[in-house]
Amino acid sequence: MKKSWRLSRRTVLRGLGATIALPFLDAMTPLARAARRNMKPPVRLMWHWVGTATNMADWFPQEEGPDYTLSPALQPLERHRRHFSVVTGTRNFTHLDYGNQGVVGGHGSGLCWLTSQFDKVGSGVYDIATHSSVDQIAARHLGNETRHPSLQLGSYSSTFHVLSWTERGTPLPTITGPGKLFSQLFTERTAKEREAYRRNLMQNKSLLDLVQGSRQDLQRRLGNEDQEKLDQYLTSIRELEKGFTRDELWLDTPLPVLNVKEPAPSAEKNKEQWQREMFRLITLAFSADMTRVVALAGDGPGDYNSFLPGVTEAWHPISHHNRDPNKLAQMTKINQWNARMHGEFIDMLSKSKESDGSSLLDNSLILTGDSMTDGQHWGGNYPLLLTGHGGGLRQGRHLKFCTPPNYNQDKWPLAEIPTSNVYLSMLKAAGAPVEKFADSTGTLSGLS
């Protein structure tokens, strides 16, 4: 008779004084497959920075509440309106608007979109973060049981297009394009590659052991200020150790068996294909519980090229419209394309079913938006869409916290609610034990 056994969900790996939580294993519950059907699926969080700005007159709805009229720029989302809310009247208080309030300009605003922080800009050098971006706070609390604590995705690898930052203000590398994301998620390492990677991990861990071994002797010789610096350095070392231990744990864990189609090479250069493939792969990663946190920067390659009917100029120069009616009309078409692609993503999430019969859309929260309201470098009222029902949030409304900007006004009204309140609301809806993020003053009213 085969003996049955089970692991406690609290089981950890122990060794050299360290412990690390195991991923969810079938052995942790009796009749695990049946049990999973009764488990509440986890909440997934995603932030999508669009990076194209808006035609404010055609993007911002006028009415608030559930009976609002969708604006022209958001009309492609009409059939999905019960699944998202328009959120207006928030901003990053440290990113002041160019010209009108005497500040830093807009080109670096995306860098601080997820940190709610913009310390200083001068001489072309951006000093962006001294704390984690919100996606990394989410990964710290939600990513312990997945192969990838978070995914940082985009169309460019330069620091200037980074959304995600560590708690010490270090930019996290970006996976650029569908091909690289597919390889990261679904390409199994060969035995030879796994051994080479394991040797590299062990070498790195040995170097860290040497550093830690001399710590106490060094601390006795340092003054208070230097000890504080050393403590900060050792904190970074401990984070590296956790990462190495985690990588080693997952190294021999097989990838999920999925029928996944590899993206066509043309998707790397075609903006619409790029966007569609990234959404498809993100949906698969969420569905297979390979990650629960994603930050996606931009809308794919070719930001300076046009492919949309009726859009005759490059996208970036259009955003610097100077209130030219022709350019504003083209800006609306670009905004409508963004809305249409977002609608496709909603379809993907709603069709992907969980073990309990719910959909990924029921268990996700996706914030889509921009760090510049207007291409003239003004960011005083962020255009945001909050999609999904993760954490039981109600959708289908316009949450309006400020009078919409108007091109007929000389000075546009500044929002008085920090966007960090939106982020805190998302973290708490996902179950993260967080009471404050950056300059947040509380959660958003009208969501629960």
C-alpha positions in Angstrom: 0.0 0.0 0.0 1.4 3.4 -1.0 1.7 5.7 1.9 0.2 9.1 1.4 1.7 12.2 2.9 1.2 15.9 2.9 3.3 19.0 3.4 2.2 21.9 5.6 1.5 25.1 3.7 3.9 26.6 6.1 6.8 24.3 5.1 10.0 26.1 4.3 13.4 25.1 3.0 16.1 25.5 5.7 19.8 25.6 5.4 22.7 27.7 6.6 20.4 29.6 8.9 18.1 30.7 6.1 14.6 29.8 5.3 12.5 30.3 2.1 8.9 29.6 1.5 8.1 26.8 -1.0 5.8 27.4 -3.9 2.3 25.9 -3.8 2.8 22.1 -4.3 0.2 19.4 -4.8 1.6 17.6 -1.8 0.5 20.5 0.5 -3.1 19.5 0.4 -4.9 16.1 0.2 -6.7 15.6 -3.1 -5.0 18.9 -4.2 -6.8 19.2 -7.5 -10.2 19.1 -5.9 -9.0 21.4 -3.2 -7.9 24.0 -5.7 -11.4 24.2 -7.1 -12.5 25.4 -3.7 -9.7 27.8 -3.3 -10.2 31.5 -4.0 -7.9 32.5 -6.9 -5.2 35.1 -6.1 -5.6 38.7 -7.2 -3.2 39.8 -10.0 -2.1 43.4 -10.3 -0.9 45.2 -13.5 0.1 48.7 -14.3 0.2 49.8 -18.0 1.8 53.1 -18.8 0.6 54.1 -22.2 2.9 57.0 -22.9 1.0 58.8 -25.6 -0.8 61.6 -23.7 -4.4 62.5 -24.5 -6.7 65.0 -26.3 -8.1 66.1 -23.0 -11.3 67.5 -24.6 -12.2 64.1 -26.0 -10.8 61.8 -23.2 -12.3 63.2 -20.0 -16.0 62.3 -19.4 -18.1 65.1 -18.0 -20.6 63.3 -15.8 -19.6 61.3 -12.8 -20.9 58.1 -11.2 -22.4 55.0 -12.9 -24.5 56.9 -15.5 -21.7 58.9 -17.1 -21.4 59.1 -20.9 -18.3 57.6 -22.3 -16.1 60.3 -24.0 -15.3 60.0 -27.7 -11.7 58.7 -27.0 -13.1 55.9 -24.8 -16.1 54.9 -27.1 -14.4 51.7 -28.3 -14.8 50.4 -24.7 -18.6 50.8 -24.5 -19.4 47.1 -24.4 -16.9 46.7 -21.5 -18.0 49.6 -19.4 -19.2 47.4 -16.5 -15.7 46.0 -16.2 -13.7 49.3 -15.7 -13.9 52.7 -14.0 -12.6 56.0 -15.3 -10.6 57.6 -12.6 -9.8 61.4 -13.0 -8.7 64.0 -10.6 -5.4 62.5 -9.3 -1.8 63.4 -10.0 1.8 62.9 -8.9 2.3 65.8 -6.6 6.1 65.8 -7.1 5.7 66.0 -10.9 4.7 69.6 -11.5 3.6 70.8 -14.9 6.0 72.4 -17.3 5.6 76.2 -17.8 2.4 76.6 -15.8 3.8 75.7 -12.4 7.5 76.1 -13.1 8.8 72.6 -12.9 10.7 69.8 -14.4 9.2 69.1 -17.7 7.4 65.9 -18.8 9.9 63.6 -20.5 10.9 62.0 -17.2 7.4 61.8 -15.9 7.0 58.1 -16.8 10.0 57.2 -14.7 8.2 58.3 -11.6 4.7 57.1 -12.5 4.9 54.1 -10.2 7.0 55.7 -7.5 4.9 58.8 -7.0 8.2 60.6 -6.5 10.3 63.0 -8.6 13.1 64.2 -6.5 15.0 66.4 -8.8 15.9 66.9 -12.4 18.9 68.9 -13.5 21.6 68.8 -16.2 19.8 65.9 -17.9 20.3 63.7 -14.8 17.1 62.2 -13.2 17.2 61.4 -9.5 13.9 59.4 -9.5 13.5 57.0 -6.7 14.5 56.5 -3.1 11.9 53.9 -2.4 10.3 51.0 -4.3 7.9 51.5 -7.1 4.4 50.2 -6.3 4.7 47.1 -8.4 7.7 46.0 -6.4 5.8 46.6 -3.2 3.1 44.3 -4.7 5.8 41.7 -5.7 7.1 41.7 -2.1 3.7 40.7 -0.8 2.1 38.8 -3.7 5.1 37.3 -5.5 6.4 34.8 -3.0 4.6 31.7 -4.5 5.2 32.4 -8.2 8.2 31.7 -10.5 8.5 35.4 -11.3 7.7 37.7 -8.4 7.0 40.4 -11.0 7.5 41.1 -14.7 8.9 44.4 -16.0 8.0 44.8 -19.6 8.4 47.4 -22.3 9.5 48.3 -25.7 12.8 49.9 -24.8 15.7 48.8 -22.5 17.1 52.2 -21.6 16.8 53.6 -18.1 14.8 56.5 -19.5 11.9 54.1 -20.1 11.9 52.3 -16.8 8.8 52.0 -14.6 10.1 49.7 -11.8 12.6 50.6 -9.1 14.0 48.8 -6.1 13.8 50.3 -2.6 17.3 51.8 -3.0 16.3 53.5 -6.3 17.9 51.0 -8.7 16.1 50.6 -12.0 15.0 47.1 -12.8 15.8 45.7 -16.2 13.0 45.5 -18.8 12.0 42.5 -20.9 11.6 44.1 -24.4 9.2 42.6 -26.8 7.1 39.5 -27.2 9.9 37.2 -28.4 12.0 37.8 -25.3 9.0 37.6 -23.0 8.0 34.2 -24.6 11.5 32.9 -24.1 11.6 34.1 -20.5 8.3 32.5 -19.7 8.0 29.3 -21.8 11.5 28.2 -23.0 12.7 25.3 -20.8 16.4 25.2 -20.0 18.4 22.1 -21.1 20.1 20.0 -18.4 23.4 21.5 -19.5 22.1 25.1 -19.2 20.6 24.4 -15.8 24.0 23.1 -14.5 25.8 26.1 -15.9 23.2 28.4 -14.2 23.5 26.5 -11.0 27.3 26.9 -11.0 26.9 30.6 -11.5 24.4 30.8 -8.6 26.8 28.9 -6.3 29.7 31.2 -7.3 27.7 34.3 -6.6 26.5 32.9 -3.2 30.1 32.1 -2.3 31.1 35.7 -3.0 28.3 36.9 -0.8 29.3 34.5 2.0 32.8 36.1 1.9 31.3 39.5 2.2 29.1 38.5 5.1 31.9 36.7 6.9 33.9 39.9 7.3 30.9 42.0 8.3 31.3 41.8 12.2 35.0 42.5 12.1 34.4 45.5 9.8 31.5 46.9 11.8 33.7 47.2 15.0 36.0 49.5 13.2 33.4 51.9 11.7 31.8 55.0 13.0 28.1 55.4 13.3 27.6 57.0 9.9 29.7 54.4 8.1 27.9 51.6 10.0 24.6 52.9 8.7 26.0 52.9 5.2 27.2 49.3 5.7 23.8 48.2 7.0 22.2 49.6 3.8 24.7 47.7 1.7 24.2 44.5 3.6 20.4 44.9 3.2 21.1 44.9 -0.6 23.3 41.8 -0.2 20.5 40.0 1.7 18.1 40.8 -1.1 20.5 39.3 -3.6 20.8 36.2 -1.4 17.1 35.8 -1.4 17.0 36.1 -5.2 19.8 33.4 -5.6 18.0 31.0 -3.2 14.8 31.6 -5.1 16.3 31.0 -8.5 17.9 27.8 -7.2 14.6 26.6 -5.9 12.8 27.1 -9.2 15.7 25.9 -11.3 14.5 22.2 -11.4 10.8 23.0 -11.2 9.4 22.2 -14.7 7.5 24.8 -16.6 3.8 24.4 -16.9 2.7 22.4 -19.9 0.8 24.9 -22.0 -0.2 25.0 -25.7 1.5 28.4 -26.3 2.2 29.7 -29.8 5.4 31.6 -30.2 5.0 35.2 -31.4 5.8 35.9 -35.0 9.0 37.8 -35.7 6.9 40.6 -37.3 5.4 41.4 -33.9 8.7 42.9 -32.8 8.3 45.8 -35.3 4.6 46.1 -35.8 3.0 48.3 -33.0 -0.4 46.6 -33.1 1.0 43.1 -33.2 3.4 43.9 -30.4 0.7 45.2 -28.2 -1.6 42.2 -28.9 1.1 39.6 -28.3 2.3 41.2 -25.0 -1.3 41.2 -23.8 -1.7 37.5 -24.8 1.5 36.4 -23.1 0.6 38.4 -19.9 -2.7 36.7 -19.9 -1.0 33.3 -20.1 1.5 34.2 -17.4 -1.4 35.2 -15.1 -3.4 32.1 -16.0 -0.5 29.7 -15.2 0.2 31.6 -12.0 3.8 32.3 -13.2 3.5 35.8 -11.9 0.9 38.0 -10.2 2.4 41.4 -10.8 3.2 43.1 -14.1 4.4 46.6 -15.1 4.2 47.3 -18.8 5.8 50.5 -20.2 4.7 52.0 -23.5 2.7 50.7 -26.4 5.3 49.0 -28.5 7.9 50.0 -31.1 7.5 52.8 -33.6 6.2 55.5 -31.3 7.5 58.0 -33.9 5.7 56.3 -36.8 2.0 56.3 -37.8 -0.1 53.4 -39.1 -3.6 54.5 -38.2 -6.0 55.7 -40.9 -6.5 59.4 -40.5 -3.2 59.9 -38.6 -0.7 61.4 -41.0 2.0 62.5 -38.6 4.3 60.8 -36.2 2.7 60.3 -32.8 5.1 62.2 -30.6 5.0 65.5 -32.6 1.2 65.2 -32.7 1.1 65.2 -28.9 2.9 68.6 -29.0 -0.2 69.9 -30.7 -0.2 73.5 -29.4 -4.1 73.3 -29.6 -4.0 72.7 -33.4 -7.4 71.2 -34.2 -6.0 68.9 -36.9 -3.4 67.5 -34.5 -6.0 67.2 -31.7 -8.3 65.2 -34.0 -5.4 62.8 -34.7 -4.6 62.6 -31.0 -8.2 61.4 -30.4 -7.7 58.6 -33.0 -4.6 57.5 -31.2 -6.4 57.5 -27.9 -9.2 55.4 -29.5 -6.7 52.9 -30.7 -5.4 52.6 -27.2 -8.9 52.0 -26.0 -9.6 49.4 -28.7 -6.4 47.4 -27.8 -7.4 47.6 -24.1 -10.8 46.2 -25.0 -9.0 43.2 -26.7 -7.1 42.7 -23.4 -10.3 42.7 -21.4 -11.7 40.0 -23.8 -8.6 37.8 -23.2 -8.8 38.1 -19.5 -12.6 37.4 -19.4 -12.2 34.3 -21.6 -9.4 32.8 -19.4 -11.1 30.7 -16.7 -9.9 30.0 -13.2 -10.3 26.7 -11.3 -13.4 27.9 -9.5 -15.2 29.0 -12.7 -14.4 32.7 -12.4 -12.3 34.5 -14.9 -9.0 36.3 -14.8 -10.8 39.5 -15.2 -12.7 38.7 -12.0 -9.4 38.4 -10.1 -7.3 41.1 -11.6 -6.8 44.8 -11.3 -5.2 46.7 -14.2 -4.4 50.4 -14.1 -4.0 51.9 -17.5 -3.0 55.5 -18.0 -0.4 58.1 -18.5 1.9 60.4 -16.6 1.2 63.3 -18.9 -2.4 64.4 -19.3 -1.5 66.6 -22.3 1.4 66.4 -24.7 2.3 69.9 -23.8 4.0 68.4 -20.7 1.1 69.0 -18.3 0.5 66.3 -15.7 -2.0 68.0 -13.3 -4.8 65.5 -13.8 -3.9 61.9 -14.8 -6.1 60.0 -17.3 -6.6 56.6 -15.7 -8.7 53.4 -16.3 -9.0 50.9 -13.5 -10.1 47.5 -15.0 -11.1 44.2 -13.4 -12.9 43.0 -10.3 -10.0 41.8 -8.2 -10.6 42.1 -4.5 -14.3 42.5 -5.1 -14.0 46.1 -6.4 -17.1 47.6 -8.1 -16.6 49.0 -11.5 -18.6 50.8 -14.2 -18.3 54.3 -12.9 -16.5 57.6 -13.4 -14.7 58.4 -10.2 -14.2 62.2 -10.6 -12.1 64.0 -8.0 -11.5 67.2 -9.9 -13.0 69.4 -12.6 -11.8 68.2 -16.0 -9.2 70.4 -17.8 -10.5 72.5 -20.7 -8.6 73.9 -23.6 -10.6 77.1 -23.4 -9.1 77.8 -20.0 -5.8 79.6 -19.6 -5.0 77.7 -16.4 -6.2 74.1 -15.9 -7.4 73.0 -12.4 -4.9 70.9 -10.6 -6.0 67.6 -9.0 -5.9 67.5 -5.2 -5.8 63.7 -4.8 -2.4 61.9 -5.0 -2.3 59.0 -7.6 -0.6 57.0 -4.8 -4.1 56.7 -3.3 -5.1 54.6 -6.4 -2.0 52.4 -5.9 -2.8 51.9 -2.2 -6.3 50.9 -3.1 -5.0 48.3 -5.5 -2.5 46.9 -3.0 -5.1 46.6 -0.3 -7.7 45.0 -2.7 -5.1 42.4 -3.5 -4.6 41.6 0.2 -1.2 43.3 0.7 -0.8 44.4 4.3 0.2 47.9 3.4 -1.3 51.0 5.1 0.6 53.7 3.1 2.5 54.1 -0.1 4.6 57.2 -0.9 2.5 60.3 -0.3 -0.9 58.5 -0.1 -3.5 60.0 2.1 -5.8 57.0 2.1 -7.7 54.7 -0.4 -10.0 56.0 -3.1 -13.6 56.5 -2.1 -16.3 54.9 -4.3 -14.4 51.6 -5.1 -15.6 49.2 -2.5 
